[in-house]
């Protein structure tokens, strides 16, 4: 240890950023306020009641009546792994759709559970092709699970979860669905679609502090896991143990819950219920239309074809002639705005503009367009001053829900 | 979903409790304040600098210069599992010491990694017996790892980590050490002891919000894991992937870090550095002496023999004739004080009084003694009014560090 370095470390004061990257999104003051309330014990009766409310609120967010619906004490990667370690036994075949970074991570998970991944491949930026999934099942009718990402954060593409789930049903397979970026931003209808294991993240459209991941399991998956012949390879992620903690009847010590993070998730979900899911979806659409009009007016082209675009995650090709990283660096340094870079094969080729949860508000859209315009102008790109802002406002004004929630949660 | 239930859920306001259970411990206002600072991106250069500081502060807490020292984005159970999944390959023999609940959990972890656990058994409340460990190694010289709990939260017993590590060294074995309850409460000297994989929790003597677990790995373990023939069974816990995120040179996306929880850990560690490790250890000793004098005056007997008692976790036998659960229920309901119950075979037989971190202060000791005295009196136990408080104060006054830190961090 270098004691000079050590004594030079003092309290940390982060800057106030406008967060328009792939997450975390901005957090409403009510959610911060909830997070700072007194810590209490994880078996305190008052805490246990709050846990029950959390489960109920998450059932609303997921549109499900699944009994086993709770927030995992870890990021979305833990929830993803929780699905695979419980549902995949050595030797199992799993059809995994890869059209981005998170599909690739699913394949890794299958392999580490001793399963075989049958990979359905689509280009980054394209949705999962249902015909390819159908073909994969035809060639592998014994496949037990279909796993796919509903909303690929790495590219901003939405896949048709309902259609993909129907194919899985025809082949009597379970489904694992990543809704990290979709939940509360576009419809996620767990019961209507009949999907089995669905997880999300706290820090995207729920606008809560990062570190938790809501998850829901259908009853048939719970029964299936209980009847496994081989033990689940992870102790922490074994849902048969977690049932004792988050289940309906017992409250057995499993791990120390992240108390204050759970307070903040509770508040974020109460706010979602107050706004209403439909209104939240409309808000994301409305601000997406405005952002899109502005970005296109600036000469930026979307990576994803129109019908498959996620309103909350807007990936555009980098402006030809401009330095991709320099634009992001200057946005952060000069305007306090964070946007996302490309991942994997898209590194250096795209920018990602997230408008998720509390970050999804007209002031962010407008600030971002002003900043880009000012910078592009400065860097010598040919643009018409003020046109992007005007286009964004026109798109906003033309939206049937304009004026709704512009002030409250924008 | 029951929409009536749903709409009845409003913001959550927890009571202000005095936390004297097994954790979480109370949280200093400075730490809460840090937690509520603006969320920023996990690849923001300002955040990356804070991560570097966190690593340095944790090296101080662990008294180590290990490069791979960082806070895991999950509770202590995840850190425990992280040690085992990285270091145990199928077929490996691991000597595991069980003298409480957390030793038992280690055995489960070994088995789920496909390893064989050689169990060294000691009674709950007794420390790990070094002679038994020596014997286990004699009978299993090929054992690769020795795993033990330094401070058993379930009983309040400390084991002699230095001596146990020396035995492991003689047999050229790695060590995995659980310091969840010991770190910052009693000396944890990672480099001096030469232990290899050591994890803790944020919510005990560090007095930070629950949900993070500091961990440190020796360089030789990192090299060993890199050279594994079989892949680590967990994607999330694979330290070769985490090196890309928490390592010294690169900063590759792995998962979204729990930003605000990390702010609060940073602040808690800055406060620990300001107080100084030695002063923190002395504070735990001082308040333990006071609490102990008071509890014994009330007629309560310690579970653990004197030389092995953890100052921060005081387990006593339940007062004969009193209803164990009723005492805890009334302490919570009437005095807002949380204490811990017994776990496993000790359920219903002991009470556990935690004085960890910011909960380790004279006002908590005194309040707790007053509350117990008042209740015991009410329940018909024969006690001398005021004697426990007087005894506690005498013990406090006799301590060489009295008056130091009584106001600041008590």
Interface residues (C-beta under 8 A of the other chain):
Chain A: X1 X2 X5 X6 X7 X9 X10 X11 X12 X13 X14 X15 X16 X17 X19 X21 X23 X24 X26 X27 X30 X32 X33 X34 X35 X36 X37 X38 X39 X40 X41 X42 X44 X45 X46 X47 X50 X53 X56 X57 X59 X60 X63 X64 X65 X73 X74 X75 X76 X77 X78 X81 X85 X105 X108 X109 X111 X112 X113 X201 X203 X209 X210 X211 X231 X232 X233 X234 X235 X236 X253 X254 X255 X256 X257 X258 X259 X260 X261 X263 X266 X267 X270 X273 X332 X338 X343
Chain B: X1 X2 X5 X6 X7 X9 X10 X11 X12 X13 X14 X15 X16 X17 X19 X21 X23 X24 X26 X27 X30 X32 X33 X34 X35 X36 X37 X38 X39 X40 X41 X42 X44 X45 X46 X47 X50 X53 X56 X57 X59 X60 X63 X64 X65 X73 X74 X75 X76 X77 X78 X81 X85 X105 X108 X109 X111 X112 X113 X201 X203 X209 X210 X211 X231 X232 X233 X234 X235 X236 X253 X254 X255 X256 X257 X258 X259 X260 X261 X263 X266 X267 X270 X273 X332 X338 X343
